[in-house]
Amino acid sequence: MNEVVPFLQLVVTAMVPFILAAQGTMLAGRAGVFNVAQEGLMMLGASVGFLVSLKMGGNPMGLLVAALVGAAFGWFLGWVTTRFRLDQFVIGLALFFAAVGIASLLYKVVIGVTLTPPLIDTLPDIKIPVLSEIPGVGQILFTQDAMVYFAFLVSGFLYWMLYRTNLGLKLRSVGENPKAADSLGVSVARTRIWCSTAGGALMALAGAYLPMTYTGTYTEGIVAGRGWLAIALAFFGGWRPQYILAGSAFFAGMEVLALRVQVGGVDIPHQFISMLPYVATLLVMMFALRWASVPAFLGRNYDRESRH
């Protein structure tokens, strides 16, 4: 029990980047926009969030600016793929490379080359009154930083919005059958752009969370493939917010387990331990894809004049 509670507390913290990036992927995908720039947007969010927090002296401002930058990238993806019907995959890859380059450039311009990287304050834990006093569960779920609660609230909101509101029904119809949605008066282009914008903001927030929790500083390898895993998680969760939330626990659990094994001094090459989350992901995906339900128009641009 003494080992289980701290382990699960770390797992909940590690879930946040996966939750935000994968829910952002799901939200855009539900409207038919397949964003593959997660890794780059997370890197850019980490860089911008860190630099703004460092120079302006506050993590909230860093998170806000990172979200705005991610939203701008998401808006651009939604706009060019609906306005000019450019290939979503190609534009997504271009945005990935652009975001990675800008993230690195910003850090070098603002910080430069230094042997001692600057540090920012990490996000403090917030104890929820009464609930944090529950033995075990209180420490795991209700003694976390604000972004943990935000990630869970976002997941709950997306589930409610998608499956309990008329807006969610229209949004899902755009990703499943945009022609039918268009015939009912739903603006396909506007829906796609807004969902892609919000999705980009969530992805950048996922990246901004990393230096504010893990290291207190920014490094170029800080995202470490979590963006690519977010795409797998969206498929693994069947593009449903509730299953993505559950899947995040598995991905985060594998990540924390790999770190614990390395820190524990087990005589296994660290490269092999680092590889475990990706191997587990591959094995799970082989089975999950059999039942995963993908939006019918995912990654396909809509042309009102087309017969399809």
C-alpha positions as CSV (number, residue, x, y, z in Angstrom):
1,M,0.0,0.0,0.0
2,N,2.9,2.3,0.8
3,E,4.1,1.9,-2.8
4,V,0.8,1.7,-4.6
5,V,-0.6,5.1,-3.6
6,P,2.4,7.1,-4.7
7,F,2.6,5.1,-7.9
8,L,-1.1,5.7,-8.7
9,Q,-0.7,9.4,-7.8
10,L,2.1,9.6,-10.4
11,V,0.0,7.8,-13.0
12,V,-2.9,10.3,-12.6
13,T,-0.4,13.2,-13.1
14,A,1.1,11.4,-16.1
15,M,-2.4,11.0,-17.6
16,V,-2.8,14.8,-18.2
17,P,-0.7,15.2,-21.4
18,F,-2.3,12.1,-22.9
19,I,-5.8,13.2,-22.0
20,L,-5.5,16.7,-23.4
21,A,-3.7,15.7,-26.6
22,A,-5.9,12.8,-27.3
23,Q,-9.2,14.6,-26.5
24,G,-8.0,17.4,-28.8
25,T,-7.4,14.8,-31.5
26,M,-10.8,13.3,-30.9
27,L,-12.6,16.6,-31.0
28,A,-11.1,17.6,-34.4
29,G,-11.6,14.0,-35.7
30,R,-15.2,13.9,-34.7
31,A,-15.7,16.8,-37.1
32,G,-13.7,15.1,-39.8
33,V,-10.3,16.9,-39.4
34,F,-7.5,14.4,-38.8
35,N,-4.7,16.5,-37.1
36,V,-1.4,14.6,-37.1
37,A,0.7,17.5,-35.8
38,Q,0.2,16.6,-32.1
39,E,3.9,16.0,-31.5
40,G,4.9,19.3,-32.9
41,L,2.1,21.3,-31.2
42,M,3.0,19.7,-27.9
43,M,6.7,20.7,-28.4
44,L,5.6,24.3,-29.3
45,G,3.3,24.4,-26.4
46,A,6.1,23.3,-24.1
47,S,8.5,25.9,-25.4
48,V,6.0,28.8,-25.4
49,G,4.5,27.9,-22.1
50,F,7.9,27.7,-20.5
51,L,9.3,30.9,-22.0
52,V,6.2,33.0,-21.1
53,S,6.1,31.6,-17.6
54,L,9.8,32.4,-17.2
55,K,9.6,35.9,-18.6
56,M,6.2,37.0,-17.3
57,G,6.5,35.2,-14.0
58,G,3.4,33.0,-14.0
59,N,2.4,29.5,-15.1
60,P,-1.3,30.6,-15.8
61,M,-0.1,33.1,-18.4
62,G,2.2,30.5,-19.9
63,L,-0.6,28.0,-20.3
64,L,-2.9,30.7,-21.8
65,V,-0.4,31.8,-24.4
66,A,0.5,28.2,-25.3
67,A,-3.2,27.4,-25.8
68,L,-3.7,30.5,-28.0
69,V,-0.7,29.5,-30.2
70,G,-2.0,25.9,-30.5
71,A,-5.4,27.3,-31.4
72,A,-3.9,29.3,-34.1
73,F,-2.2,26.3,-35.6
74,G,-5.4,24.3,-35.3
75,W,-7.4,27.1,-36.9
76,F,-5.0,27.2,-39.8
77,L,-5.3,23.4,-40.4
78,G,-9.1,23.7,-40.3
79,W,-9.2,26.7,-42.6
80,V,-6.9,25.6,-45.4
81,T,-8.5,22.1,-45.5
82,T,-12.0,23.4,-45.7
83,R,-11.4,26.6,-47.7
84,F,-8.9,25.1,-50.2
85,R,-9.5,21.4,-49.6
86,L,-5.8,20.7,-49.2
87,D,-4.8,17.2,-48.1
88,Q,-5.2,17.0,-44.3
89,F,-2.3,14.6,-43.8
90,V,0.2,16.7,-45.8
91,I,-0.8,20.0,-44.1
92,G,-0.7,18.2,-40.7
93,L,2.9,17.0,-41.3
94,A,3.9,20.5,-42.5
95,L,2.5,22.0,-39.3
96,F,4.4,19.4,-37.3
97,F,7.7,20.3,-38.8
98,A,7.0,24.0,-38.5
99,A,5.9,23.8,-34.9
100,V,9.1,21.8,-34.0
101,G,11.3,24.3,-35.7
102,I,9.6,27.3,-34.2
103,A,9.7,25.8,-30.7
104,S,13.5,25.2,-30.9
105,L,14.1,28.7,-32.5
106,L,12.1,30.5,-29.8
107,Y,14.1,28.9,-27.0
108,K,17.4,29.6,-28.7
109,V,16.5,33.3,-29.4
110,V,15.1,34.0,-25.9
111,I,17.5,31.8,-23.8
112,G,20.5,31.2,-26.0
113,V,23.1,28.6,-25.2
114,T,23.7,28.1,-21.5
115,L,25.2,25.4,-19.3
116,T,22.6,26.0,-16.6
117,P,19.1,26.0,-18.0
118,P,16.7,28.4,-16.3
119,L,13.9,27.0,-14.2
120,I,10.3,27.9,-13.5
121,D,8.1,27.0,-10.6
122,T,6.2,23.8,-11.1
123,L,2.4,23.7,-10.6
124,P,1.5,23.3,-6.9
125,D,-0.8,20.6,-5.6
126,I,-4.3,21.7,-4.7
127,K,-6.0,19.7,-2.0
128,I,-9.8,19.4,-2.4
129,P,-11.3,20.0,1.0
130,V,-12.9,16.9,2.6
131,L,-12.2,14.7,-0.4
132,S,-8.5,14.9,0.0
133,E,-8.8,13.4,3.5
134,I,-10.2,10.1,2.1
135,P,-7.5,7.4,2.8
136,G,-5.7,6.4,-0.4
137,V,-8.2,7.8,-2.9
138,G,-7.9,11.3,-1.5
139,Q,-4.1,11.4,-2.1
140,I,-4.4,9.8,-5.6
141,L,-7.3,11.9,-7.0
142,F,-7.8,15.0,-4.9
143,T,-4.2,16.1,-4.1
144,Q,-3.2,17.1,-7.6
145,D,-2.3,20.2,-9.5
146,A,-5.0,22.3,-11.2
147,M,-4.3,20.9,-14.7
148,V,-5.2,17.4,-13.5
149,Y,-8.7,18.6,-12.5
150,F,-8.9,20.6,-15.7
151,A,-8.1,17.5,-17.8
152,F,-10.8,15.5,-16.1
153,L,-13.3,18.3,-16.4
154,V,-12.6,18.7,-20.1
155,S,-13.2,14.9,-20.6
156,G,-16.5,15.1,-18.8
157,F,-17.6,18.2,-20.7
158,L,-16.7,16.7,-24.0
159,Y,-18.7,13.5,-23.2
160,W,-21.7,15.6,-22.1
161,M,-21.5,17.9,-25.1
162,L,-21.1,15.2,-27.7
163,Y,-23.8,12.8,-26.4
164,R,-26.2,15.0,-24.4
165,T,-26.6,18.1,-26.5
166,N,-27.9,19.1,-29.9
167,L,-24.6,20.8,-30.6
168,G,-22.8,17.5,-30.1
169,L,-25.2,15.7,-32.4
170,K,-24.5,18.3,-35.2
171,L,-20.8,18.0,-34.6
172,R,-20.8,14.2,-34.9
173,S,-23.0,14.4,-38.0
174,V,-20.3,16.6,-39.7
175,G,-17.7,13.9,-39.1
176,E,-20.0,11.0,-40.1
177,N,-22.0,12.4,-43.0
178,P,-21.3,16.1,-43.8
179,K,-23.6,16.2,-46.8
180,A,-26.6,15.2,-44.6
181,A,-25.5,17.7,-42.0
182,D,-25.2,20.4,-44.7
183,S,-28.7,19.6,-46.0
184,L,-30.0,20.2,-42.4
185,G,-28.4,23.6,-42.2
186,V,-25.3,22.7,-40.3
187,S,-22.2,24.7,-41.4
188,V,-19.7,22.0,-42.1
189,A,-16.8,24.4,-42.6
190,R,-17.5,26.4,-39.5
191,T,-17.9,23.3,-37.4
192,R,-14.6,21.8,-38.7
193,I,-12.6,25.0,-38.1
194,W,-13.9,25.5,-34.6
195,C,-13.2,21.9,-33.6
196,S,-9.8,22.0,-35.2
197,T,-9.0,25.2,-33.3
198,A,-10.1,23.9,-29.9
199,G,-8.3,20.6,-30.6
200,G,-5.0,22.5,-31.4
201,A,-5.4,24.5,-28.1
202,L,-5.7,21.3,-26.1
203,M,-2.7,19.7,-27.8
204,A,-0.5,22.8,-27.0
205,L,-1.8,22.8,-23.4
206,A,-0.7,19.1,-23.1
207,G,2.8,20.1,-24.1
208,A,2.9,23.2,-21.8
209,Y,2.1,21.0,-18.9
210,L,5.3,19.0,-19.2
211,P,7.9,21.6,-18.1
212,M,5.5,22.9,-15.5
213,T,5.2,19.6,-13.8
214,Y,8.1,17.2,-14.8
215,T,11.3,19.2,-15.1
216,G,10.7,22.9,-14.5
217,T,12.6,23.6,-17.7
218,Y,12.3,23.0,-21.4
219,T,14.4,20.5,-23.4
220,E,13.9,19.6,-27.1
221,G,13.1,16.0,-26.2
222,I,10.6,16.8,-23.5
223,V,7.5,15.5,-25.4
224,A,9.2,12.1,-26.0
225,G,6.7,10.7,-28.5
226,R,3.6,11.5,-26.4
227,G,2.1,13.3,-29.4
228,W,2.3,10.2,-31.6
229,L,0.9,8.1,-28.7
230,A,-2.1,10.5,-28.5
231,I,-3.1,9.5,-32.1
232,A,-2.9,5.9,-31.1
233,L,-4.9,6.7,-28.0
234,A,-7.7,8.3,-30.0
235,F,-8.0,5.1,-32.1
236,F,-7.6,3.0,-28.9
237,G,-10.5,4.9,-27.3
238,G,-12.7,4.6,-30.3
239,W,-12.9,8.4,-30.7
240,R,-15.0,8.5,-27.5
241,P,-14.0,10.8,-24.6
242,Q,-14.8,8.3,-21.9
243,Y,-12.7,5.5,-23.4
244,I,-9.9,7.9,-24.1
245,L,-9.9,8.9,-20.5
246,A,-9.6,5.2,-19.5
247,G,-7.0,4.5,-22.1
248,S,-4.9,7.4,-20.8
249,A,-4.6,5.5,-17.5
250,F,-3.0,2.6,-19.4
251,F,-0.6,4.7,-21.4
252,A,0.4,6.7,-18.3
253,G,0.7,3.6,-16.2
254,M,3.2,2.1,-18.7
255,E,5.2,5.3,-18.7
256,V,5.4,5.5,-14.9
257,L,6.2,1.8,-14.7
258,A,9.1,2.2,-17.1
259,L,10.5,5.2,-15.1
260,R,10.1,3.3,-11.8
261,V,12.0,0.3,-13.2
262,Q,14.9,2.6,-14.4
263,V,15.1,4.4,-11.1
264,G,14.9,1.2,-9.2
265,G,18.2,0.1,-10.6
266,V,16.9,-3.1,-12.3
267,D,19.7,-4.6,-14.4
268,I,17.9,-4.1,-17.8
269,P,19.1,-1.7,-20.5
270,H,17.2,1.6,-20.2
271,Q,16.6,1.6,-24.0
272,F,14.6,-1.6,-23.6
273,I,12.6,-0.1,-20.7
274,S,11.9,3.1,-22.6
275,M,10.7,1.0,-25.5
276,L,8.1,-0.9,-23.4
277,P,5.2,1.7,-23.6
278,Y,5.4,1.7,-27.4
279,V,5.5,-2.1,-27.6
280,A,2.5,-2.3,-25.3
281,T,0.8,0.3,-27.4
282,L,1.4,-1.7,-30.5
283,L,0.1,-4.9,-29.0
284,V,-3.1,-3.2,-27.6
285,M,-3.7,-1.4,-31.0
286,M,-3.6,-4.8,-32.8
287,F,-6.7,-5.8,-30.8
288,A,-8.3,-2.4,-30.2
289,L,-8.6,-1.5,-33.9
290,R,-11.0,-4.5,-34.4
291,W,-13.7,-2.7,-32.4
292,A,-12.6,0.9,-32.8
293,S,-15.3,3.0,-34.5
294,V,-13.7,5.7,-36.7
295,P,-15.7,8.7,-37.9
296,A,-16.7,7.9,-41.4
297,F,-15.4,11.2,-42.9
298,L,-12.2,11.3,-40.8
299,G,-9.4,12.9,-42.8
300,R,-11.6,13.6,-45.8
301,N,-12.4,17.0,-47.1
302,Y,-16.0,17.9,-47.9
303,D,-17.0,19.2,-51.3
304,R,-20.6,20.4,-51.4
305,E,-20.7,19.8,-55.2
306,S,-19.4,16.3,-54.9
307,R,-21.8,13.3,-55.0
308,H,-20.2,11.8,-51.9
